Amino acid sequence: MSKSNGNILEIKDLCVRVGTEEVLNHIDLEIPDGEVHALLGQNGSGKTSLMMAIMGFSEYEVTHGTILFQGKDITESDVCERARLGIALAQQRPPTIRGVTLRDILAYFFRNEDNPEKKISGLAVSSRMESLLDRDINHGLSGGEIKRAELLQLLALSPIFSMLDEPDSGVDVEALSLMGELINRLFTFDPDHPVHRKAGLIITHCGSILRSFPIDKAYVMVNGQIGCSGNPTILMKHINNFGYDSCIRCMGAR
Amino acid sequence: MVLNDADREALTVTGVYLGSTVRSATIVVCDLAQVCLENNTRGFELMPISSALERYSWLREQYFFKALPADLDETVSRCAKEVDPLGFFLHVDKGVKIAFPVQAAMYMKNEDIVQIIHNVIILEEDSELQLITGCLAGHEIKTGTHIAIEEQYIGKNARLVSTMVHAWGSEQFVYPHTGTVVEEGGRFESNYVSLRPAKHFVSNPQSWLIGKGASAKYLTVVLASPGSVIETGGTVYLNAEDTSAELAHRGVCTGGVMNQGGLLVGVASCKAHVDCAGMLLFCGEGGYIESVPGLRSMHPDARMSHEASIGKIAPEQVQYLMSKGMEEREAISMLIRGFLGTDVEGLGAELDGQIAKIVEVAGHGED
């Protein structure tokens, strides 16, 4: 096992293919422990592919490079092993599963607890998601409800590294503040010490989540590559003023 | 013949618990004899069908071979040839709601037995009953034939919930046939679960909803392993206005032949739906699932629909659950349990055991 150098996640020269299509090209990324970074970019730029590759979904085939988590090379680990190391992903478009309810999955998470039902209901009440507990996974849910159901699972898992794929898209203004509150809770160890946070990665297309949740660093992805990185507010302001086209031109000129 | 501890243990597989305080009454047929009859509850009668036929002349006149006429088909006519039939008579008085389920077991303890059963169940007006029937072969038993007919009469505003669990030997032949008549406002709910398939199993329960607002709901859950041929049907005749019926088949096939059928006949204004869903994990040699849900409408206000689907376990669903920390085996198990969509009391451990075997086979299928 190599040393983590204070980084919880290190991605080195990563290339990923889905079928015959190259979706990620020579990605380098480092996330220090305790920091939350953001991926910005147009649809199809590779943001979701990067998260799916980090999580280890088998459809995303690593053709080159490595992924280190807490210094351990997990490039060949399957998705379950990565989850058990403490990596979790709230997908933007998770599959629908008939007959399996959110309660079933939460019961699995809490299977070794003395009173799993109490834990489930406590979590659902504090997240205002009681009505979703007995619904089939993602069946007939609105975009916002899917986001909340995914987030509820992450809250139950309490991972040390969380990835959220567009938690702010398709969510109305009222629900956005609830999402912000839940995301803050997800990344917080102790409410009395809010600056001490768990690490993670968040994809945002429109940047609304940046208003309710502080991000340490952001990257702009273009065509499966990382272009600029830096202060999230400055990057988002630039994109709002000049659009992603300016990033594409900039990348092309390099 | 006396049931020993091993026999008692065998019965629990199908949800039949002898000596249980949460059962209202018990009757057990073992091979060719009735071996147990317990009834400490008032408001209904439970007795061998042969005793009931001797005691009540009206039983033969009004109910015996009336829902299922003696010449209906081969199964029924074979039962009609029995001079002294095995089986039970269950009669619930008007307005009586039985608190705990009545349980019955048809147990084949020895090889090569031909067990022929005839049950008659009558629920008078406003009564309610939950019936658990376990039909099974002993753990090591492979051969034999089980032929059974059951005639059920559900009175006005009465309700019968019937849970039938089967667990057979791999070389057995099993032909059950149930006929149910439901009067005005009556409700019939049938859950059928097959844990260990027979070599050949044919079931086509029939219901006649003859009173206004009567309803029938069937859930059939079948696991078909290599070497088995499973034919599950169900016909509901919606003969009166505002009647309703739901027919749902769930089958997991790991190499056998599975035919899922079902016919809804809308004779009056009614609402009816039939849904066949199959999960084909492994075909083996000649295994398949065939789903043919059917509708026949004979009234312009009959609202009827059907759907059928056959698929495998979706890899993206497995990976999704694995991304939540489940091992592949755990994920597949949760998906199969979710697909079967059943939670029959007392079956958890046995069903989990069967699902574990399916997961094993499913793993081989993906190699």
Interface residues (C-beta under 8 A of the other chain):
Chain A: M55 G56 F57 S58 E59 D78 V79 C80 R82 A83 R84 A88 L89 Q91 P94 P95 I97 R98 G99 V100 D104 I105 Y108 F109 D136 Q153 L157
Chain B: A314 P315 E316 Q317 Q319 Y320 L321 M322 S323 K324 G325 M326 E327 E328 E330 M334 L335 R337 G338 F339 L340 G341
